[in-house]
């Protein structure tokens, strides 16, 4: 499995940005795809996740209502639409993937549940 994240950049407070993650190496039905982020000096934290074949989504409280995770099965691409960006959203964003063995979405909020990672893309929100 290979994951290639892209779309990061430098934006202003309140701007929008869309991250993409191109996935390859297998079919991803019954997999969980997620976005995590890591700010300098902080631990990697959960942002959002989606069940690839079902489309059900899960979000961290800090991004609910502002971020939207989506998947395009035909293109094998994962997206993260980020609106109303804040300085505290500044981080390196990583996409991740793992087989969906469990039905509890909370299980997949931990980075340790994922065994495939992309290389990360920097998002900087300037005030």
N, C-alpha and C positions, 0 to 999 in steps of 0.2 A: 504494500500500500504506500502510495506517495501522495503527499499533500503539499500544495504550493499556494501560500497565502500572498495576496497582493492588495493594493488599493489604499495603503496608508499614506499619510502626508501631514502637512502643517495647515491647520485651519484656525479660524477665529471662533470665539465663544458664540454659540447659537447656530453655527454652521452644521451642515450635514456631510456625511462621508459614507461610502459603501465599500466594504471589504469583500473580497472574493477569495475562495479557496478551491482550487482545482484539484479534484480527487481522481486517482487512477490506480490501477493495479488489480481491481476486482469489481464485482458488482456490490452495491452497498445496501441492498434490501435487508431489512432487519438489523441495521446498524444505527448507532447513535453518532451524530456529528455535533461537535461543540466548539464554542469560542471561549477562550480564556484570555486574560490579560495580566501583565506583570509590570508594575511601575517600579522605578528605581528604589532599591532598599526595601521593597515589599515582596510578600509571597505572591505566587501566581494565584489568581482568583477566577472563579467561574463567572461567565458573562451570560451565556445562553446555550441551549442545546435543542436539537430537533431529532425526532425519530425519522430516519430517511424515508422509509416507505409509507409511513402513516401521516407524517407531517405535524404531529403533536409537538408543542414547543414548551420550553421552560426558560425562565429568566431570573437573573439575580434582581433583588429588590431595587438595587441602585440604578438599574437601566430600564425597568418596566415602564412602558408608555413612551419611551424614547427610542429604544432599539428594537429591531425586528430581524429575526433569523428566518432564513428561507433556503430551500434547496431546489435545484433544477435537475431532475433526474436524467433528463435527456442529455444535458451537458456535464453531468457528474460534477456539479459545482455548488458549493455552499456559499451563502451570502450573509453579511451582517449589515443591515441598513442602520446607520447611526444618525439620529436627528437630535437637535437641541444640545449639541455637544458642550461639555463643561470642562474646565481645566482639570478636574479630578478624573476625567476620562483619559488623560494622557498616560500612555503605556505602550508596551509592545504587545500586540495582539497575536494570539496563536490559534490556529484551527487544530482540531484533534478528532480522532475517530476511534470507535471501538464497537465490537459486536454487542447488540442489545440483548443481553441474557436476562435482565431483570425488568420488571414492569414499573417499578418505583422510580420516578424521575429524579427524586432527591439523591438517589444512588449515584447518578451521573453528574452531580455538581462537584464532585471531587476529581481533581486532576489525576489522582492515582488510578482511577478507573479506566483511563485511556492509554492505549498502547501504541498509537500512531500519532505523530505530531508534525505539523508544518514548521517552517523555519521562522515564522514571526514577521510581522510588519509593524512599523512604528507609526503611532498616531500621536500627534502633538496638538493640543488645543491651547491656543494663545489668548490671553485676556488683554 
